[in-house]
């Protein structure tokens, strides 16, 4: 129950960061989460090699105490957004999001499969390195987490890339490169240790790119819609409710946890029954699933469009933002001019009577 606490920091970072730096903020928080996972692998390998398992828990107690003190002094006093919403109301709204928000469903499915690949890779990597032809010790296997940490260190750079791209393209690039690095692992992971190192680094870097792109799209989605009314042309912006970012994050985290369980369980079974290559090929199939889900819905679809492509193919976020601002200005001008004409029509009879 308490392990989800760090995940709450993702929507908080999205709330506190300005829109133009939201991806960078999410990337920094996500880098911290992944660093923790990989540091744990390194430390567990060292501890298992030289001392007893109890030391792991002693270390965890001290670390959590330090985190508690740090959070108390560093996290800002942020006001509650939904004071009148009950617990059951929160669950009901999350259930509604799951059937009414296409982008959220798309992102959750991709996240589920992506985390299944990530978990399967790291769990089966222990079996691969511990058996023939490598037969590495627990210490050496744990040190492979350092390779992943170098990949995670690219997180700030990933965030800057996503800040400049339409998030759909960030996800697409990430999944394509993940597939390529997984192909390296599938072809030579059990033959050459160099292939394992390259795959480990690449999978961590581009897993971050996918996660940051999806999170940025869902926490900061803005859709532009022009609607006609009886008397005037109006503009309006639709956003997945900013007050619901924590609930949206909960749905995303749920998909991540399901993916972790699925990857760990299924990946282990396939590795034990069929070997390292089939376990890696399973991950390739999951990456193929992610590409299919992503391509079902284009980069500029309206908020409630489930399938298809709308709004062109522009990849640069700055160009899309400029185009939306121009459209907004045009609609404002049309709205004002339409009201002015209506006022003039109403004043014409009065002028005639005055004459």
Secondary structure, 3 states (H helix, E strand, C coil): CHHHHHHHHHHHHHHHCCHHHHHHHHHHHHHHHHHHHHHHHHHHHHHHHHCCCHHHHHHHHHHHHHHHHHHHHHCCCCCCCCCCCCHHHHHHHHHHHHHHCHHHHHHHHHHHHHHHHHHHHHHHHHHHHHCCCCCCCHHHHHHHHHHHHHHHCCHHHHHHHHHHECHHHHHHHHHHHHHHHHHHHHHHCCCCHHHHHHHHHHHHHHHHHHHHHHHHHHHCCCEEEEEECCCCEEEEEECCCHHHHHHHHHHHHHHHHHHHHHHHHHHHHHHHHHCHHHHHHHHHHHHHHHHHHHHCECCCCCCCCCCECCCCCCCEHHHHHHHHHHHHHHHHHHHHHHHHHHHHHHHHHHHHHHC
